[in-house]
Amino acid sequence: MPSNVEIKARVADVERLKLAARELSGADPVLIRQEDIFFNVPSGRLKLRKLQDQKSQLIFYERSDQTGPKFSDYCISQTDEPESLQATLVRALGMKGVVQKERLLYMVGQTRVHLDNVQDLGDFMELEVVMQEGQSMEEGEQIAARLMEQLGVARDQLISGAYMDLILNKQTKTYAFLFSLCI
């Protein structure tokens, strides 16, 4: 099963990060518009990723929710029929929520550097060090740490979990606030 070492961080200065990522990659980014539909599953995460002008992907992944580098195992299946697959999965599992984002993708060696603008959340940076055969998790963590430093990302900017978790947390806080107004 493919794997990667990943970090996510909040971004305060997107333009500075774009320049740094562009310099490290030596190429302009690829713009990717994504809609991720998350489903209720007993373990890990399952999402249907709808990509503009590309095949959609059903992605299952497992990773710990910790700040800093985290190891992730994943499986990806391509689909030409995302709407019918989504309807089937919603009926079978229930929908957890939706994440919509615009992503700038820069490749730096074996690492995918994503600058994400996530609807209702803001700007983030994600590093995915795609592990190669025989490479240790420690090597992946070292690559991620070196890139964080080169990109000027501080440890206090790191977040745990997935964008879906942040959206659900934000919704819970909003509902709690509105409920408190009604009491």
C-alpha positions as CSV (number, residue, x, y, z in Angstrom):
1,M,0.0,0.0,0.0
2,P,1.4,3.5,-0.8
3,S,2.4,5.7,2.0
4,N,3.6,9.2,2.8
5,V,4.7,11.4,5.7
6,E,2.4,14.5,5.9
7,I,2.2,17.7,7.8
8,K,-0.4,20.5,7.6
9,A,0.0,24.1,8.8
10,R,-2.0,27.3,8.9
11,V,-0.6,30.0,6.5
12,A,-0.5,33.6,7.4
13,D,1.5,35.0,4.4
14,V,0.3,33.0,1.3
15,E,2.3,35.2,-1.1
16,R,5.6,34.7,0.7
17,L,5.0,30.9,0.8
18,K,4.1,30.8,-2.9
19,L,7.4,32.5,-3.7
20,A,9.4,30.1,-1.5
21,A,7.6,27.0,-2.9
22,R,8.1,28.3,-6.5
23,E,11.8,28.8,-5.8
24,L,12.2,25.3,-4.3
25,S,10.3,23.5,-7.1
26,G,11.8,25.5,-9.9
27,A,8.4,25.4,-11.7
28,D,5.0,27.1,-11.7
29,P,2.3,25.4,-9.6
30,V,-0.5,23.3,-11.0
31,L,-4.0,24.7,-9.9
32,I,-6.3,21.9,-8.8
33,R,-9.9,22.5,-7.7
34,Q,-11.2,19.7,-5.4
35,E,-14.3,18.7,-3.7
36,D,-13.8,16.0,-1.1
37,I,-16.9,14.2,0.2
38,F,-16.2,12.4,3.4
39,F,-18.1,9.3,4.5
40,N,-18.7,7.8,7.9
41,V,-16.4,4.8,8.5
42,P,-15.5,2.9,11.6
43,S,-11.7,3.6,11.2
44,G,-9.5,5.7,9.0
45,R,-11.1,8.2,6.5
46,L,-12.9,7.6,3.3
47,K,-13.4,10.4,0.8
48,L,-14.6,10.8,-2.8
49,R,-12.4,13.4,-4.4
50,K,-14.0,15.2,-7.3
51,L,-11.4,16.9,-9.5
52,Q,-12.1,19.4,-12.2
53,D,-11.3,18.1,-15.7
54,Q,-9.9,14.8,-14.3
55,K,-11.1,11.4,-13.1
56,S,-12.5,11.4,-9.6
57,Q,-10.8,9.3,-6.9
58,L,-12.1,7.2,-4.0
59,I,-9.5,7.5,-1.3
60,F,-9.2,5.6,1.9
61,Y,-6.4,6.5,4.3
62,E,-5.3,5.9,7.9
63,R,-3.1,8.3,9.9
64,S,-2.9,9.5,13.4
65,D,-4.2,12.9,14.4
66,Q,-1.1,14.6,15.7
67,T,0.6,17.9,15.1
68,G,3.8,17.5,13.1
69,P,4.8,14.8,10.7
70,K,2.4,11.9,10.5
71,F,2.7,8.6,8.6
72,S,-0.2,7.8,6.3
73,D,-1.2,4.6,4.4
74,Y,-3.7,5.1,1.6
75,C,-5.5,3.4,-1.3
76,I,-6.8,5.2,-4.3
77,S,-9.3,4.0,-6.9
78,Q,-10.2,6.0,-10.0
79,T,-13.8,6.5,-11.1
80,D,-15.6,7.9,-14.1
81,E,-18.9,7.9,-12.2
82,P,-18.5,10.0,-9.1
83,E,-22.1,11.0,-8.8
84,S,-23.5,7.4,-8.7
85,L,-20.6,6.3,-6.4
86,Q,-21.3,9.2,-4.1
87,A,-25.1,8.3,-4.0
88,T,-24.2,4.7,-3.2
89,L,-21.7,5.5,-0.4
90,V,-24.0,8.1,1.1
91,R,-26.8,5.5,1.3
92,A,-24.5,2.8,2.7
93,L,-22.3,4.8,5.1
94,G,-23.8,8.3,5.5
95,M,-22.0,11.5,4.6
96,K,-19.8,13.1,7.2
97,G,-19.3,16.4,5.3
98,V,-17.7,18.2,2.3
99,V,-14.4,20.0,1.9
100,Q,-14.0,22.4,-1.1
101,K,-10.6,23.8,-1.9
102,E,-8.4,25.3,-4.5
103,R,-4.9,23.8,-4.3
104,L,-1.7,25.0,-5.8
105,L,0.6,22.0,-6.3
106,Y,4.4,22.3,-6.3
107,M,6.7,19.3,-6.7
108,V,9.9,19.5,-4.7
109,G,11.8,16.2,-5.2
110,Q,9.6,13.4,-3.8
111,T,7.4,15.9,-1.9
112,R,4.1,17.3,-3.0
113,V,3.9,20.9,-1.6
114,H,0.2,22.0,-1.5
115,L,-0.9,25.5,-0.8
116,D,-4.6,25.1,-0.1
117,N,-7.4,27.7,0.1
118,V,-10.1,25.8,1.9
119,Q,-13.7,27.1,1.8
120,D,-14.8,28.5,5.2
121,L,-11.4,27.8,6.8
122,G,-8.7,29.8,5.0
123,D,-5.2,29.2,3.8
124,F,-3.1,26.1,4.6
125,M,0.1,24.4,3.5
126,E,0.4,20.7,3.3
127,L,3.6,18.6,2.7
128,E,3.2,15.1,1.4
129,V,6.5,13.3,1.3
130,V,5.7,10.3,-1.0
131,M,7.6,7.4,0.5
132,Q,9.8,5.4,-1.9
133,E,10.4,1.6,-1.6
134,G,12.6,0.8,1.4
135,Q,12.5,4.4,2.8
136,S,12.0,4.7,6.5
137,M,9.4,7.0,8.2
138,E,12.3,8.8,9.9
139,E,13.7,9.7,6.4
140,G,10.3,11.0,5.4
141,E,10.1,13.1,8.6
142,Q,13.6,14.5,8.0
143,I,12.6,15.6,4.5
144,A,9.4,17.2,5.8
145,A,11.3,19.0,8.6
146,R,13.9,20.3,6.1
147,L,11.2,21.6,3.8
148,M,9.3,23.2,6.7
149,E,12.5,25.1,7.5
150,Q,13.1,26.1,3.9
151,L,9.5,27.3,3.5
152,G,9.6,29.2,6.8
153,V,6.9,27.2,8.5
154,A,7.1,27.3,12.3
155,R,6.0,24.4,14.5
156,D,3.3,26.6,16.1
157,Q,1.6,26.8,12.7
158,L,1.2,23.0,12.5
159,I,-2.3,21.5,12.9
160,S,-3.5,17.9,13.6
161,G,-6.3,16.1,11.8
162,A,-7.9,16.7,8.4
163,Y,-9.7,19.8,6.9
164,M,-12.9,17.9,7.5
165,D,-12.2,17.8,11.2
166,L,-11.6,21.5,11.3
167,I,-14.8,22.2,9.5
168,L,-16.8,19.9,11.8
169,N,-15.2,21.6,14.9
170,K,-16.0,25.0,13.5
171,Q,-19.7,23.9,12.9
172,T,-19.9,22.5,16.4
173,K,-18.6,25.8,17.9
174,T,-21.1,27.8,15.8
175,Y,-24.0,25.6,16.8
176,A,-23.0,25.8,20.5
177,F,-22.8,29.6,20.3
178,L,-26.2,29.9,18.6
179,F,-27.7,27.5,21.1
180,S,-26.3,29.6,24.0
181,L,-28.1,32.7,22.4
182,C,-31.4,30.8,22.5
183,I,-31.1,29.9,26.2
